[in-house]
Amino acid sequence: VGGIGGARPMLPRVEVGRAEQKRAEGEIEEDEHEHRVAKLRRFDVVCSQIEERLFLGSNTVASDLRLLLSNGVTHVLNTAGVACPD
């Protein structure tokens, strides 16, 4: 797993602090994991109405009493008990 003679090929170094800036400028692409993390972060605070009186949301949404009350939510069903304690 290397270049010529078994030596590893040199990859350009990117300072961690500059990675976000380089991504924003289109110089480097975010990998699949980073894309998933960004997507989860974006939807973490969204309370989605599935049907009348039925909503789907994250632990963040389920913990936001103001948001629940503003949407008329009266009960919360936790289907991720291992990841999100009751």
N, C-alpha and C positions, 0 to 999 in steps of 0.2 A: 504494500500500500504506500507507494512513494513514487518519486520522480526518477530521474536517471540515477542508476547505481543505488537505489534504495533510499536516497535522500528525499525527504518530504519537500514538495514544492512550496515556495514561499508565497503566502497570501498577503494581500495588502492589509495593513493594520488600520483599524478604525477605532478611534477613541469612543468609549461608550457614550460620553456626553454629546458627541457629534453625530451619533448614529441617527437620532431622531431628526436632526436637521437635514442630514443627507437623505433620509427617507422622504421627508417633506419636499425636498428639491428634486426628487426622482433619481438621485445618483445610485441609491441602493434600494432593493425591494425588500419588504418585510416578508419573513418566512411564514409558512402556514400556521405555526403555533402563535406567532405574534398577531396574525390576522384573526385567529379565533379568540385570543385574549381581548383584542380591541372590540370585536363584535359582542362578546359577553359583557364587557364593561358598558357598552352602549345600551344594551337591552336590559341590564341589571335593574334599572330603575323604572322600567315600563310596565304598566298594569294594562294588559291586553284583554279587551272584552271578547270572549269567544261566542257567547250567546247571551240573550237577555238573562241577567242575574248570574252569569257564569264568567269568571275572570281567571286569567292565568298570569302568574308573576313569579318573581324570584323571592328568595329569603329577604332581600332588601325591601321589596314591595310589601311582603307579609308583615314586616316589622314597622312599617310606616303607618301608624294609626290614623294620622290626618288624611293620607291618601286613601286608605281603606274606607274611612267614613265618607269622604267626598265622592266615592264611587258606589256607596250604599252596600258595601261588603259587610256581612254580618257573621260569616263563618270562614275559617281558613282550614284547608285540608293539606297537610304536609305529606308529600309523596317522596320526599328526599330525606327521610329521617336519619340516615347515616351521616349525610353531609350537613344537614340543618336540624339541630335539635329542636324539639317542640317548645 
